[in-house]
């Protein structure tokens, strides 16, 4: 998903059900020109495409249904920003 307005989208964690039929994908949004909630809404609208990509790359029988949520935990966001700064140096 490439869009200059969405900024940097990072998957911070994934919680999958034991049966792998569903998973919650937590994302953080940095340097976005639109609200993080709007970015998550856009990701949700593309969830079938994302699931199809996963199906092509995973070696499992089933691909979980994905639910996307905004990770608003400031510790995760701060750590990601630190790592990005280190990489950019």
LINBELVEN-V306804 format. One record per run of one state. SS is the DSSP state (a for helix, b for strand, c for the rest). FROM is the first residue (numbers start at 1). TO is the last residue. If there is no record, write none. Layout:
SS FROM TO
SS FROM TO
This chain:
c 1 3
a 4 6
c 7 7
b 8 16
c 17 21
b 22 30
c 31 35
a 36 45
c 46 46
a 47 57
c 58 64
b 65 70
c 71 73
a 74 88
c 89 89
